[in-house]
Amino acid sequence: MVRLKCSKCEAVFEKSSVKAMFVGIHVGPYYWLKCPACGKRSMFNIASSVKDPVTWPPEEAEGKPTPPVTEEELLRKRLEESKYEET
């Protein structure tokens, strides 16, 4: 994996160096790739990896555990939802 930094949006992401080589357009170690963060294309040097921490993709909330729901919270949620039900 090569860590690349977009010159347009400054996002740092990882890409497989083998997949990057099959893009087709390149000048030496510079390959014409699309940034997954901003969607713009630019030349990336896949021969050298950036030392900055990865910023793309952003961490998702689904990976974090949710606290357990109490019976009181469930009852409150049911009551709130029942206010908007049609009879």
Secondary structure as UniProt FT lines:
FT   STRAND          2..5
FT   TURN            7..9
FT   STRAND          12..15
FT   HELIX           17..21
FT   TURN            22..23
FT   STRAND          26..27
FT   TURN            28..29
FT   STRAND          30..34
FT   TURN            36..38
FT   STRAND          41..45
FT   HELIX           61..63
FT   HELIX           71..82
FT   TURN            83..84
//
